[in-house]
C-alpha cells in the first residue's frame, strides 16, 4: 500500500510556524503518486476556507489540484468506520438533529422516574412543548459531545453503572435505537486495527491532516491506529521551535503557587517562557502534549520571520521562546515609520469601519504590491459589522478608490430576503394579525412579486389601511377568539369591505348593510385592491391553519404549502428555498425515522426551523478575490499580508459561553475538551502569527456621549503590555512606543484633525469629509445660514398669483420655497398604522369628525340618528364607550352649529370670483364661505395664528376694490369669535403682502404662523414688552407639554436648523404680517 518510496505506515508530524511552508511540504509529500490513479488523495481540513486555500497552494506548486477529497475530521471518521466495520453501520439517528427528537420522546417517558426530579423541577409536571424542545436540544448537544469527548462514560452508562438522569435517559433511548454509535464504533475500530495480521482491505493509501489547530483524543486515537497500516501525515502550526509544554501564564503561575502553599509542597520550578505564548497558547499546548504521547516521527520546518518590524520581532520572540525586557533581552527600538502593529480606539462600530477603510487605502499606497485579496478582516460577530461594511465599502464615490470585498459567515436570516420573510410569517399566528405586521410581511420583494404588487404600490396600500381604520384581527370571530367582544369595527374584514364597497358605491355617507363605503380607490387602483384583498385573505387562512398542532410530517407539508403560496422564487432566492426545504425535510424525519408522533405546536416548529436556517455557511464569501470580512472562527490560521480584527472590546472577546448546569464534562474536565475562551485566545495568537506585514486591531474605546475611555479586550491589553515592556520608540515626539501604536480617533470622520498636516497619525481619504471639515473651520455650525445668498428675482410669471398660492405661501413660507423654487419635497414622517382599536377620540380624528358632523348638521341631517354611520367609519371606541364619546361630540357640534347660525343668520352661502391688478401683480381666484356681506370662516378647534392670517388675506383680497361687496370677515372657533372690518388702505396693504411673497421666492423667510403670531400678539395686544414677546414666541417654537413644537416641522428644520430663527428679521416680519391684522381685529365672543 505504499505510494512511491514512502514508508508503508507510520504517523509523521510536520511542524512549522508558517502555513506556507507546511503547504509546500504537503505538496512535496503528495508528489509520489498513489498506486491506484483513480483513488482520491485525502487531505483532512477543518473549514472550507482552508480547503480553498490549500487547493490554490497545491495548484501553485503542482500546476494543478485535482482528484483530491477534503473531508472534515468527522467525515473521515465515518469513512474509516464504514471501511473497517462494515458489519456495524452507524445509525443516522445519532446525528444531532435526530437525537433532539429521540431525547424529546424519551424525556417525556422518563420524566416521572425518581432520578428525574431536577428535570421535573425545571419543566413542571406538564411541560410546555417549546420548553421541552429547548431542553432536549441542549441535552442532544451534550450527548453528541459525550460520544466524542467521553466515549468511555457512554459505554459505562450502557453497562448500567450510573444512576444519573442523563444515563437513565440514554439507556432508555438505546433500547429503542440499539444501532451502533460513534463511541462503540471507536472501540471496535481500535480493536480491529490493533491486529496487523488482520488489516482490513480497502484502506486509503495515504491520509494527510492539514492546518488543524487541535483535535479531540477520539480523532487522534483513530489516526494513530490507522497509521499502523498506512502513512498518516499531520501538518500543524507550531508557533515555537522550542519545547513549550511546561510554560505557564502569570495567572496559572499564581494559581499553582497558591495551591502548593496550601498543600505545603516543596520548591517548584515554573517556566514562564514567552508571556504571550503562555497566556494565549493554552489550547495548542494541550494539543502538542497529547501529540508527544503518540508514536510518531517528526519533521521540524521552522522559519525565522526576521526582526525588521515590530510584528516580525514579536513573532520571532514567540518562535524562540524569548521574553523581551528581561536580563539579556534589552528593549528594542521601533522605527517611527513602523506600522506593522496598529491598535485603533474608536467611538462606534461604524467609526471602526470608516477608519479601517482609510487605513487600508493608506496601505495600498505604501505597498504597491498589496492587493485586496491579501487582506483578511475578522470580528467576533461579523453580523454586528456587516451593515457598516456595506455602508462604507459599498459606497460608490468617484473620489474614493473602491475596495472590492466579500462578507463570509453571515446567517441567511440576517441577510434578509426569503429566510427572514418566511420566519416573519411564522410569527403572525402568534399575534393578533395586526395591520403593521401584515403590511411588514407584504413588503418583502418575494411576497410582493408572488401577488403581483409593485413596490410603488405599498404607499397606496398603507394609506388605505390607515384611512380605513384597520387595526387588528380578521373579523369579529377573530376578536372573539382573543377573548374580546365579537365586534367588526377596525378589523381587516371591516376595512376591506369599506374599500371594496367604496369603489362600487362612492357615496361615503350611506350605510349599506351596516357598511360605510370609503371612496379611496381610483381608476387603475381597483386591480391593486383586488390583489391586496386576495393577499390578506390568503394570509389569514394560512395563519389559521398554522395555529393548530400537527405531527412533524404534517408540519413539513404545511410549510411547503406556505412557501408555494406566498413566495415568488427566482435567482438567489432559489438557494435559500433549498435551505428552507432541507429544514422541514429534517423535521419530517422526526416522524419517519425517529418515530416522534406527538403533535407539535407552532412555537416548537418555528424554533427548529429557525435553528436550521440560521446555521451559517462558512464557505460563502471566503477568499473571493477582494478583502474578506468574516467572523473569528477556529482554524482561521490562513496567512495574509494584512490581518485586521474589529470589535476587540473588553466584554466582546474572549467570548463568554454559558455553561450548562448539567454538563458532566465541565464537572470533570480533561485535556482536549472544548473551551470557547481557550479557542478565542489561541485564535488571536494564530491571527498575530499569520499576519505577514500588518496586524491591525480596533475596538470601541471611547464613549459617544462624554468621550470617556473603555478598555480593550484583555488580549489586546496583554499585547500592548508586552510591547510596552520590551520595545522603545525611535527618537521622536512619542513618549512611549504605545503612543505610536495606539491611536485614539475622533468621534466624527470630518474632524479637522484628520486633515491637519501636523497630525500624521490621523488622516482621511474622503474628499467629502475634507469639505465638511473646511466648512466646520470656516463657520460656526450654529450660525451658518441655509443659503449664502438669495436666488435671483423670480420671473414675471410669478406675478400672476392665484389666491390659493398666496395662502399656501403664508401657511408655511419655508415649505413653499423648498417645493416651488428648489423642487425639494420633504414630505414628513408617515403616520403609523393603528395597532389597537380606538379607546378615545382625540387629536386630528376628533377634529375631522367634528367638522364632518357640523357639515351634516348644516345640511339638515339629524345627528342623533347618525351614530351607526359614524360607528361604521371606525372612528369611535367600541361598545358603550363609543356611544358616550359620540354623544359628547354631538352635543358640542350642536352647540357650535347654534353659534354659527346666530353668526350668519338666515343668509345662504355664496362664492365670489376675484380678478384684481395691483402694483404689478395679478391676483385671481375664488372665495367661498360668503354669507350676505360677510366672509365667515369656522373651525371646531381652538383658533391658531394661521386661521387669523389666512382669513385676513382673503378679507384684504375681497375689500381691496373700489366698491367691496364685503363689509366684514368673521372667524368663529371653539374658543372665540373675531371680526375684521373694511380697512381704507386694504389695497396698499395687500400689495405689501404680495411683495413679501415675492421676497419669499428668493430665500426662505423666518416667518412661522404660530410663533410669529405669539410674538406679535404678546407685544401689540398684551403689551408685555419685547423680552416677554420673545419668550412667548420661543415657547410656541420649542413647544411644551400642552402644544407641539412648531420647530419640529421638517421644512423649518431644514431651512433654520443651524441658526437662531427668532432673531431681528423674525421680529420684523411678525410685526409686518400680523401688526395690521391685530390693529383692526375685534373679539366679540
Secondary structure, DSSP 8 states (H G I E B T S, - for coil): ---TTS-SSEEEEEEES-HHHHHHHHHHHT-S--SSTTS-EEEE-S-HHHHHHHHHHHHHHHS---SEE---HHHHHHHHHHHH-TTS-B-GGGSHHHHHHHHHHHHHHHTTSGGGHHHHHHH-SS--HHHHHHHHHHHHHHHHHHHHH-HHHHHHHHTT---SHHHHHHHHHHHH--SB-HHHHHHHHHHHHT-GGG--TT--SEEEEES-S---HHHHHHHHHHTTTSEEEEEEE-S-SS--TTB--HHHHHHHHHHHHHHT------B---HHHHHH-HHHHHHHHHHHTS--EEEE------SSSHHHHHHHHHHHT--TTSTT---EEE-TT--SEEEEEESSHHHHHHHHHHHHHHHHHH-TT--GGGEEEEES-HHHHHHHHHHHHT---TTS----EEE-S--TTTT-SHHHHHHHHHHHTTTT--HHHHHHHHTSHHHHHHTT--GGGHHHHHHHHHHTT--S-SSHHHHHHTTS----TTSHHHHHHHHHHHHH---TT-EETTEE------TTHHHHHHHHHHHHHHHHHHHHHHTS-B-HHHHHHHHHHHHHHH----TTHHHHHHHHHHHHHHHHHHHHTT---S-B-HHHHHHHHHHHHT---TTTTSSSSSEEEEE--TT----EEEEEEE--BTTTSS------TT-HHHHT--TT---HHHHHHHHHHHHHHHEEEEEEEEEE-B-TTT--B--B-HHHHHHHHHHHHHEEE-SSS-SSHHHHHEEE--SSTT-GGGG-TT-TT-----HHHHHHHHHHHHS-GGG--S-SS------GGGGEEEHHHHHHHHH-HHHHIIIIIT------------SS--SS--HHHHHHHHHHHHHHHHTT--GGG-HHHHHTTT-S-STHHHHHHHHHHHHHHHHHHHHHHHHHTT--EEEEEEEEEETTEEEEEEEEEEETTEEEEEESS---HHHHHHHHHHHHHHHSSTT-S--EEEEEETTEEEEEE--TTHHHHHHHHHHHHHHTTTS-----HHHHHHHHHHHHTS--HHHHHHHHHHHHHH--SSS--GGGSHHHHHHHTTS-TTSHHHHHHHHHHHHHHHHH-EE--
